[in-house]
Amino acid sequence: MSKHIKFACEQSTRQLTPFDGFAELNACRLKLLELGLIGVDANGIGFGNLSIRDGATNNFYITGSATGGKPELTPADCARVVAHNFERNWLRYEGSAIPSSESFTHAAVYDSDGTAGAVIHCHDSKLWAALLDQAPTSSKAVDYGTPEMAYEVMRLFKVSDVQSRKVLVMAGHEGGILAVGKDLDEAFAVLMRERKEES
């Protein structure tokens, strides 16, 4: 298990069946990779992840841990999160890939916003600095990938305009930004709108 994964994982099945939205996920991911919004940092650590909701459930498909730098994913590079418990710091997933370290953050978005169908977590230091405390922003004291971050995301959905603005800044995770949409096209468009406004 990667040191970057901060929750307990329980694998329910190794096989992940091909899923609707996989082609869109790969296409969106490639655009993010080309823009440097996901990838691998100077230390060889992958960053950035995407997810899509599984139908009307709170289950979701998410890119696997340490896949940030791969030019193209296969379904085996994704996981389907089928249960989570923030209090127990635990989740259950299907597939051979370990779900992204940000799985709890994505889960908190889907739990908080029934209209959210996709989440992009990317890194953009310039945009992050510009949006810090100007857009809905998590507490600087809260680390990524933790139950505390999940609770913080849920809090922001209650007390800020994150549901309508569709962007969230992770103050305690330098460069970390979340974009939310009804699908990946909308989440990507939100990100591009924010980048354009700040350029």
C-alpha positions as CSV (number, residue, x, y, z in Angstrom):
1,M,0.0,0.0,0.0
2,S,1.3,3.4,-0.9
3,K,2.3,5.8,1.9
4,H,0.1,8.4,0.2
5,I,-3.0,6.3,0.9
6,K,-4.3,7.4,4.3
7,F,-7.4,5.1,4.6
8,A,-7.9,1.4,5.0
9,C,-9.0,-0.3,1.8
10,E,-11.0,-3.5,1.4
11,Q,-11.0,-5.1,-2.1
12,S,-14.3,-6.8,-2.9
13,T,-13.3,-8.1,-6.3
14,R,-10.2,-8.0,-8.5
15,Q,-12.2,-7.7,-11.7
16,L,-13.6,-4.3,-12.9
17,T,-16.0,-4.6,-15.8
18,P,-15.7,-2.1,-18.6
19,F,-17.9,0.9,-17.6
20,D,-19.9,3.7,-19.3
21,G,-17.9,6.9,-19.4
22,F,-14.5,5.3,-19.5
23,A,-13.7,6.7,-23.0
24,E,-14.7,10.2,-21.8
25,L,-12.6,9.8,-18.6
26,N,-9.5,8.9,-20.7
27,A,-10.1,11.8,-23.2
28,C,-10.5,14.3,-20.4
29,R,-7.5,12.9,-18.5
30,L,-5.4,13.3,-21.6
31,K,-6.3,17.0,-21.9
32,L,-5.4,17.5,-18.3
33,L,-2.1,15.7,-18.7
34,E,-1.2,17.8,-21.8
35,L,-1.9,21.0,-19.7
36,G,0.3,19.7,-16.8
37,L,-2.7,19.7,-14.4
38,I,-2.2,16.0,-13.7
39,G,1.1,14.1,-14.1
40,V,4.2,13.2,-12.1
41,D,6.1,15.7,-9.9
42,A,9.9,16.1,-9.7
43,N,10.0,13.3,-7.0
44,G,8.3,10.8,-9.3
45,I,5.0,11.0,-7.4
46,G,1.8,11.0,-9.5
47,F,-0.7,13.8,-8.9
48,G,-4.2,14.5,-10.0
49,N,-7.2,12.2,-10.4
50,L,-10.7,12.0,-11.9
51,S,-13.9,10.3,-11.0
52,I,-17.3,9.7,-12.5
53,R,-20.5,8.8,-10.5
54,D,-21.9,5.3,-11.2
55,G,-25.4,6.1,-12.3
56,A,-27.8,7.3,-9.6
57,T,-25.7,5.7,-6.8
58,N,-23.1,7.3,-4.6
59,N,-20.6,4.7,-6.0
60,F,-18.0,6.1,-8.4
61,Y,-15.2,5.1,-10.7
62,I,-11.9,6.8,-9.9
63,T,-8.4,6.7,-11.4
64,G,-6.1,4.5,-9.5
65,S,-3.3,5.6,-7.2
66,A,0.0,6.4,-8.9
67,T,-1.5,6.6,-12.4
68,G,-1.0,10.4,-12.8
69,G,1.8,10.1,-15.3
70,K,0.4,7.3,-17.5
71,P,-0.3,8.6,-21.0
72,E,-3.4,6.4,-21.3
73,L,-5.4,4.3,-18.8
74,T,-7.0,1.0,-19.2
75,P,-10.0,-0.1,-17.1
76,A,-7.5,-2.0,-14.9
77,D,-6.0,1.5,-13.9
78,C,-9.3,2.5,-12.4
79,A,-11.2,1.4,-9.3
80,R,-14.9,1.4,-8.4
81,V,-15.6,2.7,-4.9
82,V,-18.7,0.8,-3.6
83,A,-18.7,1.7,0.1
84,H,-17.0,4.2,2.4
85,N,-17.1,5.2,6.0
86,F,-15.3,8.4,6.9
87,E,-15.6,7.8,10.7
88,R,-13.8,4.4,10.3
89,N,-11.4,5.8,7.7
90,W,-12.3,2.9,5.4
91,L,-13.5,2.2,1.9
92,R,-14.4,-0.9,-0.2
93,Y,-13.6,-1.0,-3.9
94,E,-13.7,-3.2,-7.0
95,G,-10.8,-3.6,-9.4
96,S,-7.1,-4.4,-9.3
97,A,-6.0,-0.7,-9.0
98,I,-5.9,0.8,-5.5
99,P,-8.2,3.8,-5.6
100,S,-6.7,7.3,-5.6
101,S,-5.5,8.7,-2.3
102,E,-8.2,11.4,-2.9
103,S,-11.1,8.9,-2.9
104,F,-12.6,10.3,0.3
105,T,-12.6,13.8,-1.1
106,H,-14.5,12.6,-4.2
107,A,-16.9,10.6,-2.1
108,A,-17.6,13.7,0.0
109,V,-18.6,15.6,-3.1
110,Y,-20.9,12.9,-4.3
111,D,-22.5,12.6,-0.8
112,S,-23.0,16.3,-0.7
113,D,-24.2,17.1,-4.2
114,G,-26.7,14.8,-5.9
115,T,-26.2,16.7,-9.2
116,A,-22.4,16.1,-9.3
117,G,-21.6,13.4,-11.9
118,A,-17.8,14.0,-12.1
119,V,-14.9,15.4,-10.1
120,I,-11.5,16.5,-11.3
121,H,-8.7,17.0,-8.7
122,C,-5.8,18.7,-10.3
123,H,-2.8,20.8,-9.4
124,D,-2.2,24.3,-10.7
125,S,0.0,26.5,-8.4
126,K,-0.8,29.8,-10.1
127,L,-4.6,29.2,-10.1
128,W,-4.5,27.8,-6.6
129,A,-2.7,31.0,-5.3
130,A,-5.2,33.2,-7.1
131,L,-8.3,31.3,-5.9
132,L,-7.1,30.8,-2.3
133,D,-9.8,32.3,0.0
134,Q,-11.5,33.8,-3.1
135,A,-13.3,30.6,-4.0
136,P,-14.6,28.1,-1.4
137,T,-11.4,27.0,0.4
138,S,-10.8,24.2,2.8
139,S,-9.0,24.8,6.1
140,K,-5.2,25.0,5.8
141,A,-5.0,22.6,8.8
142,V,-6.7,19.8,6.9
143,D,-4.5,17.3,5.0
144,Y,-5.5,15.7,1.6
145,G,-7.0,12.2,1.5
146,T,-8.2,12.2,5.1
147,P,-11.6,11.9,6.7
148,E,-11.0,15.4,8.0
149,M,-10.8,16.6,4.3
150,A,-14.0,14.7,3.5
151,Y,-15.8,16.5,6.5
152,E,-14.3,19.8,5.3
153,V,-15.7,19.3,1.8
154,M,-19.1,18.5,3.2
155,R,-18.9,21.6,5.4
156,L,-18.1,23.8,2.4
157,F,-21.1,22.4,0.6
158,K,-23.3,23.6,3.5
159,V,-21.7,27.1,4.1
160,S,-20.4,28.3,0.7
161,D,-21.3,28.6,-2.9
162,V,-19.3,25.6,-4.0
163,Q,-22.4,23.9,-5.4
164,S,-23.1,26.7,-7.8
165,R,-19.5,27.8,-8.4
166,K,-18.3,24.2,-8.8
167,V,-14.7,24.8,-7.7
168,L,-13.0,24.3,-4.4
169,V,-9.5,25.1,-3.3
170,M,-7.6,22.8,-0.9
171,A,-5.6,25.2,1.3
172,G,-3.6,22.5,3.1
173,H,-2.6,20.8,-0.2
174,E,-0.6,23.2,-2.2
175,G,-1.8,23.5,-5.8
176,G,-4.8,21.3,-5.1
177,I,-8.0,22.3,-6.8
178,L,-11.3,20.4,-7.2
179,A,-13.7,21.0,-10.1
180,V,-17.1,19.5,-10.1
181,G,-19.7,19.0,-12.9
182,K,-22.7,17.0,-14.0
183,D,-20.1,15.3,-16.2
184,L,-16.4,15.5,-17.0
185,D,-17.0,18.0,-19.8
186,E,-18.6,20.4,-17.4
187,A,-16.0,19.9,-14.7
188,F,-13.2,20.5,-17.3
189,A,-15.1,23.6,-18.6
190,V,-15.3,25.0,-15.0
191,L,-11.5,24.6,-14.6
192,M,-10.8,26.3,-17.9
193,R,-13.2,29.2,-17.0
194,E,-11.3,29.7,-13.7
195,R,-7.9,29.6,-15.5
196,K,-9.1,32.1,-18.1
197,E,-10.4,34.5,-15.5
198,E,-7.1,34.4,-13.6
199,S,-4.8,34.7,-16.6
